[in-house]
Structure formats: C-alpha cells, structure tokens
C-alpha cells in the first residue's frame, strides 16, 4: 500500500513517500515520515509494516552512526551503506525477514556524485536512475521512463516527482492525500515539502 | 517445488522471480560466457544493468542465474572464499577447483538452498576451456561444448545446439554466443534488456556489451 519512489538528478536525489500509516481498514495517522535519514548525506525511503520500517531503519542508522564513531569520523559512502543494508536484509531473510522495500538515496561527498538504490525485502539490490516500490511503480515508472534524462536539475526532478504524485492521487485506488518529499545533495538531507507535518501530534 | 506468490500475481517458481539468461561456451583454447542484464520483479522490469556474470580471476568466470538476492550473496561468499584460498594457498583458484568449491557451498544448504543455478567457465592450466553447470543444490555437470542456465534454458539449448561448432576461434565464438543469447532472450519475457559477453583467452579477457531488444 505504501508509496516510495525516488529520482536522481545531477548532484543529488529526490526521495518521496506517502505519509499514511494504516492497517487493514484503519488509518492510524496521516503524517508519518517514511524517509529516514541514515547519515549526513543519505536517506532511505521505506515501505512495509510500521514495525519493520521503524525497527530496520533505526537499526541501520544507529549502526552507521556507530561506524563513524568507531572509525574516527570516517563516513561510509552511499554504495557502502546500501550494501550494508543489503547484507543485513540478506542475513535476516532466512531467520526472521524484515518485510521492507527500500529506495536509498545518497550523495558521495568524496566522489561528488549522487546515487539511488532500489532494494526489495529479499535483499536484491540495484543501482538505478529512478525507481519506485509498491503499487506506485505501476503508475510512476512510465512517467519517469518518459521524462527522466541525464543531467536533470533539482527542480526538474521535483517536477517529475510531483507529476507522479498527481498521477497517484488521480488513479490509485488507495487515497494517499499526503506526501513527503526530501532531497539529498551536497548540502545534506532536507525536507522540501510535506502534506502534513510529521512533528505534529 | 519452490513456489512463491506475491500479491495478486500468479504463482511462479522462485527461481524465475527475477529473470536471467546465461550461456557459457567452449572454443579453441578459449571460453566465452554471456548473460542478460535484466533485473525484474516478476513481470515488472526494475533495472537494465544487473550483471549476473562475475570475474573471479583472469581465468575463472562464474555466472549466477536465479534469485537476485542469492546471486549477490553468493558472489560475496565466493569472493570471500577465494580470498581465503589465495591467502592460504598463495596461488589462484583454477576453474575446476572453483566449481567444486561452489558445489560444496550449495550442498551445505541442502535443506534450505540458495536459489541459484550457476555456470562456471574458465581456462585450465593448459589453457583448455573448462565448463560446468550446476543445479541449486550443487549437482555438477562437466562438458566441453556449452552450458546454459536461467529462465530461457529451453530456448538457449535449442540455439546452442544449432549454432555450436567445435574449436571456434575467439571472434567466431563471440558471434555464436551473442546470437545464441540474443535469439533466446527475445522469446522470454523475463530475460533480456541488454547483454554482456566475455571471451576469455590466455592473452586476456574481452568484454562486450550487446544492444538488443528492450522489451
């Protein structure tokens, strides 16, 4: 049911997700932030049951923080972070799997390039220019296939993301009134816009 | 049989979930191995650059068809075991030994296997081609002509049986391998979307990317 998708542009990545937290016929909240900041220059949009979402995202972000503390401030690149995530998902797969599907976006400050990763709950990992998890993929991938090109600007990428959101709101059966959009670039992770403030109680 | 059902899609074998096509073929003092580059989630295509053939060393290549997560896990595991071997033995793995290692790794998980069906291709100490294929629990087959694996095996067997000749030179091997793979994946929904071919000779490896149909 969750919508998570991302678009890479020249110098960064846009991540977007819906803000609905629901189970069965009940909506618990409509201002959930499903895009977790993993480190200063990376973030992970996660779809799946809230328990696994929170558990997995906190486990990964805390372990990445631990790595930095243990290794004298050395940061892991987005490629390394993605592979670390994949390793954790793969290990858990045959013990007690995390049912999370992920879009991981990061900016490598050393190389000066952005990267976006698609990762499913089976721990299959692929580096992509754009991607979507869940039912959203059926609606969004064609739009991204048509509009994405090499060397997009941040605004153009946000434009594609907003096109996708509009499409979902028109055609997707599950009503998702609120979306949160974040950008990851050389200046770090910041929220561009949200439908409902996650900080509200 | 291992079956998986994800949402409303029809039941599918777990080995077919991501899609793959791999062919390895022997030639005169050379060997070739090729794979498609599609990564899918059943009918949907996620990536067009997911390579399934990995270089272990200058003389040994492995192709891993099957569930993508296990392809990646096994690649890491094989790299790890290769490193251990080279540290202890102070020499490189030969294809025959590598194939045996892989077979053992798979059988260790006999009752909870990795969902991959690998193909090993390389040159032995005398620069003669080595080929082997395996099922998901490590049962090997050794041959000198060709081995195939993936979601389009029926197609690939047909193409290889028709196009294969003994003792092909590297250039001809490349053409044969490419045509066999391209024609096979074009009739399979789950594989294709690009291909990579490696030709291994005693002088080195030449890798080429093929442009094929992207549907």
Interface residues (C-beta under 8 A of the other chain):
Chain A: X86 X87 X89 X90 X93 X94 X118 X120 X122 X123 X124 X125 X126 X127 X128 X131 X137 X138 X141
Chain B: X17 X18 X39 X41 X44 X46 X47 X49 X50 X67 X68 X69 X72 X73 X76 X112
